Amino acid sequence: MEGETKKRRVCDDEVEDEKVEKFFGLIKGFRDARERLRLEVIEEANMVQSRKKNKMKGIQGGRAAWVPSFKWEDFTEKIEFGDSSKGNGTKSTTKKNGGEGDGGLDLKLSLN
């Protein structure tokens, strides 16, 4: 009987050792997965930050799409604006239509 009890203990110890090793293997797997995920998040954040820096460098570095340049001649020419008394031609059309604009609506504001 004593031999059987020792064999059971040894067998139970081996089963328990296998369970403990499996448990610690699972914990190690979880830690590795967590570390990989953490590193991926950090790497992605660094990439986003570097893109922002590159974008700011592009703006500050003078790589603008269009840079206005002026010459003295641009300011010496006399610019003629249209005569305000002539209007843009809408007054003549409203007079022809009897005071009504396009579509027959009376657009005059009055207090009557």
TAFEN-V853640 format. One record per run of one state. SS is the DSSP state (2 for helix, 1 for strand, 0 for the rest). FROM is the first residue (numbers start at 1). TO is the last residue. Records with the same first field share a line. If there is no record, write none. Layout:
BEGIN
SS: FROM-TO  FROM-TO
END
This chain:
BEGIN
0: 1-1  61-72  77-89  97-101  105-112
2: 2-60  73-76  90-96  102-104
END
